[in-house]
Amino acid sequence: MRPQLSEEVAAALRERIMSGELRPGARVRLEEVAAQLGVSITPVREALLTLRGEDMVVLEPRKGYVVAPLSKQDVVDLFQLQGDIAGELAARVAERITDAQLDELTVANRALVRAARARKIEDVERLEYEFHRTINRLAEARKLSWFLHTATRYTPARFYASDQAWREGMRSDHDMLLQAFADRHATAARTLMTSHFTNGADLLIKHLDDLGIWT
């Protein structure tokens, strides 16, 4: 078994839980998850132990693992935390970014825009992650970047990449963010980056509202 296999299973289950595919109270059957993901029972069991520690699932007598309760405020809190940290990192980048680094981000964003226009969902998901990872690296704040990475594990990236309205908003957000970097405007960069995340919370809440997910 690859050392990271249980982490991959945990990531897949987080996506399903946060996107509403697995609803609060739903039973998570080890055998079904293993079959769906093409893995053995062991990494699924390890993944569920990890998710239990994150309060994503709970272990109930005679039922096994079930999805933990999720509220609108939980979603707001998660994305506000992400936005606050990401906004701070963006502000730091705006204060120190070089022309060469700005060019690097611009090229990365163009590739992302092309993928979005072509509706290549997996590429959008990957390139969006790489775009933000580059920003976090340029901030030179290892601990803050680690906290942001931890918080964004609860973002259902595939859900967003698949949503046309989000893809269009992403392009606009990135254009304005790159302009703030070009202007070396830390306050604008912070505000734009924070909104990029909190607007994502609004979209996810509406989606979960439509599914009738709230307990």
Buried (B, 14 or more C-beta within 10 A) or exposed (E): EEEEBBBBBBBBBBBBBBBBBBBBBBEBEBEEBBEEBEBEEBBBBBBBBBBBEEEBBBEEEEEEBBBBEBEBEBBBEBBBBBBBBBBBBBBBBBEEBEEEBBEBBBEBBEBBBEBBEEEBBEBBBBBBBEBBBBBBBBBEBEEBBEBBEEBBBBBBBBBBBBBEEBBEBBBEBBBBBBEBBBEBBBEBBBBBBBBBBBBBBEBBBEBBEEEEBBE
